[in-house]
Amino acid sequence: MLTKRIIPCLDIKNGRTVKGTNFIDLRDAGDPVELGARYAPEGADELVFLDITATNEKRKTLSELARRIAQRTAADPYHVSLVAKDYVWGSNGVAASYGLQLLVANAFSPDPALLNAATDDLHYLLGRNTFSLSWVTQLGEHPYRYPHHRPSGADENKEPWPGLLSGGPNAGRQDAVLAKLAKGLPPAKVYADDQGSYASNEIAINWQAAVVFLLAGTLQ
């Protein structure tokens, strides 16, 4: 049985996303890194950056974009690739996807900065964050404990099933638990370790897959 896959493609020229018809009358459409980050929480399976002048100008779009992400990550106080607008439903999946992209770019064009940034995104998920919380169940000294995961909530075990990545902080506050948090919190602080917070503690296969890739890649 065939399965549909969602694979957005962004056309790139001079480091910017462009729009046009048959590569004519191109107009600027924004920063490719920022635009690309929007697709993961919206359910994209893959993301393609097509540099429409890379062949002529002998440039490597993936490597250039990855290095920009790495620079941003190094400058962040928590050394994470996320920016404010990335704290959406499944923000931890966005962080893991950034790490995945950095590892892929490093495979094509090795650069210690790319590997370091990918490792930093993993550190963020495992505890170097505003909560000092490991967002993987039963992993680390201070893991979260109440995922929105029916099997974990229904059994008689004290701890949840191991190895589950939480959705993470979500500035959208799309559930009653998050709606009750204090107003004016920074996006990175809008989170509750509560089984009822499906908007911040949901378990989903797409961000589970990304963190498995990130773990495997950094352990090589």
Order of alpha helices (4+ residues) and beta strands (2+ residues): beta-beta-beta-alpha-beta-alpha-alpha-alpha-alpha-alpha-alpha-alpha-alpha
